[in-house]
């Protein structure tokens, strides 16, 4: 059996936490479930992270960073409409093929809303900072046009909701959201 370094275990925890939090949300996920998925004890989990909130925020950060990387790669060397369609197709593909990423995003927003109601602003600050990095990543390829960026992000949230609700790819709600070349990348 090969021993993992603390950093490798930390990565394992983030991956497991993403899956568990995507399924159960912040409040419905136990650190015990995360530890079990990774194959470590809870005390070891807390040597890697100071608490459940830190684990959730690490998973949220990873989700945002992977989405930023996906948009940056999809739009590399492109501008305007070409960038818009490339990023849109890449996003639709990811959320349909990796539903845990979509659900983690949704859980991030729910956790912020719940925490803000309780006066805990740490979730909100972290998630908003990540969201602004995401905004900036798509803003430049779209010509640094605030309206284009807003529309793109709004369509992204619509896609999130439609996929989360389980609308099949051939349902009429998807009409008008295809790239001009056809339906590649459509969930």
C-alpha positions in Angstrom: 0.0 0.0 0.0 1.4 3.4 -1.1 1.2 6.1 1.5 -0.2 9.4 0.4 1.3 12.7 1.4 -0.8 15.2 3.4 -1.3 17.2 0.2 -2.5 14.2 -1.7 -4.9 13.4 1.1 -6.0 17.0 1.1 -6.8 16.7 -2.6 -8.7 13.4 -1.9 -10.7 15.2 0.8 -11.6 18.1 -1.6 -12.8 15.6 -4.3 -14.8 13.6 -1.8 -16.2 16.7 -0.2 -17.3 18.0 -3.6 -19.3 14.8 -4.2 -20.8 14.7 -0.7 -21.7 18.4 -0.5 -23.1 18.3 -4.1 -25.5 15.6 -2.9 -26.4 16.8 0.6 -25.4 20.5 0.8 -23.5 22.1 3.6 -26.0 21.4 6.3 -27.0 17.9 5.2 -23.4 16.6 4.8 -21.5 15.2 7.7 -17.7 15.2 8.0 -18.1 11.6 8.9 -19.4 10.9 5.4 -16.5 12.8 3.8 -14.0 11.0 5.9 -15.5 7.6 5.1 -15.5 8.4 1.3 -11.8 9.3 1.6 -11.0 6.3 3.8 -9.6 8.4 6.7 -10.7 9.0 10.3 -12.5 12.2 11.3 -9.6 13.3 13.5 -7.3 12.9 10.5 -9.7 15.0 8.4 -9.4 17.8 11.0 -5.7 17.7 10.9 -6.0 18.5 7.2 -8.7 21.1 7.6 -9.7 23.1 10.7 -13.4 22.3 10.3 -16.4 21.6 8.1 -16.6 25.1 6.8 -13.0 25.0 5.7 -13.6 21.8 3.8 -16.7 23.3 2.2 -14.9 26.4 1.2 -12.0 24.4 -0.3 -14.5 22.4 -2.4 -16.3 25.6 -3.4 -13.0 27.2 -4.4 -12.1 24.1 -6.4 -15.4 24.2 -8.2 -15.0 27.8 -9.2 -11.4 27.3 -10.2 -12.3 24.4 -12.5 -15.0 26.4 -14.1 -12.7 29.4 -14.6 -10.1 27.0 -16.2 -12.8 25.5 -18.4 -13.9 28.9 -19.7 -10.4 30.1 -20.2 -9.4 27.0 -22.2 -12.6 27.1 -24.3 -12.2 30.8 -25.2 -8.4 30.8 -25.7 -7.6 32.9 -28.8 -11.3 33.7 -29.4 -13.4 36.8 -29.0 -17.0 37.9 -29.1 -19.5 35.5 -30.6 -16.9 32.8 -31.1 -15.8 32.9 -27.5 -19.4 33.0 -26.3 -20.4 29.9 -28.2 -17.2 28.0 -27.3 -17.6 28.8 -23.5 -21.4 28.0 -23.7 -20.8 24.7 -25.3 -18.0 23.8 -22.9 -20.2 24.7 -19.9 -23.2 22.7 -21.2 -21.0 19.7 -21.7 -19.4 19.9 -18.3 -22.7 20.3 -16.4 -24.3 17.4 -18.3 -21.3 15.1 -18.0 -20.3 16.0 -14.4 -23.5 16.7 -12.5 -21.6 17.0 -9.2 -20.0 20.2 -10.4 -23.4 21.7 -11.2 -24.8 20.6 -7.9 -21.8 21.9 -6.0 -22.4 25.3 -7.6 -26.1 25.2 -6.6 -25.1 24.1 -3.0 -22.6 27.0 -2.8 -25.4 29.5 -3.5 -27.7 27.8 -1.0 -25.0 27.8 1.7 -24.4 31.5 1.2 -28.1 32.3 1.5 -28.5 30.2 4.7 -25.3 31.6 6.3 -26.1 35.2 5.5 -29.5 34.8 7.2 -27.6 33.6 10.3 -25.2 36.6 10.1 -22.3 34.4 8.9 -20.7 36.3 6.0 -17.6 34.1 5.5 -19.4 31.9 3.0 -20.8 34.9 1.1 -17.4 36.7 0.9 -15.6 33.6 -0.4 -18.3 32.6 -2.9 -18.7 36.1 -4.2 -15.0 36.5 -4.7 -14.9 33.3 -6.7 -17.9 34.4 -8.7 -16.2 37.7 -9.5 -13.1 35.9 -10.8 -15.5 33.8 -12.9 -17.1 37.0 -14.2 -13.7 38.5 -15.1 -12.7 35.3 -16.9 -15.7 35.5 -19.3 -15.9 39.3 -19.4 -12.7 39.9 -21.5 -13.4 37.3 -24.2 -16.9 38.7 -24.6 -15.4 42.1 -25.5 -15.4 43.5 -21.9 -19.1 44.3 -22.5 -21.1 44.2 -19.3 -24.4 43.4 -21.1 -22.8 40.5 -22.9 -21.3 39.1 -19.7 -24.5 39.6 -17.8 -26.5 37.7 -20.5 -23.9 34.9 -20.7 -24.0 34.5 -16.9 -27.8 34.6 -16.9 -28.0 31.8 -19.5 -25.5 29.9 -17.4 -27.8 30.1 -14.4 -30.8 29.1 -16.6 -28.8 26.1 -17.8 -28.0 25.2 -14.2 -31.7 25.3 -13.2 -32.8 23.3 -16.3 -30.2 20.6 -15.8 -30.8 20.4 -12.1 -34.5 20.0 -12.7 -33.8 17.2 -15.1 -35.2 18.6 -18.4 -34.2 16.1 -21.1 -32.0 17.4 -24.0 -34.9 17.2 -26.5 -37.3 19.2 -24.3 -38.7 22.5 -25.8 -37.2 24.6 -23.0 -33.8 24.1 -24.6 -34.9 25.7 -27.9 -32.8 28.7 -28.8 -29.9 27.7 -26.6 -28.0 25.8 -29.2 -24.8 27.0 -30.7 -25.2 27.9 -34.4 -23.4 24.8 -35.7 -26.0 22.4 -34.2 -26.6 20.9 -30.8 -23.1 19.9 -29.8 -22.4 20.5 -26.2 -26.1 20.6 -25.4 -27.0 18.5 -22.3 
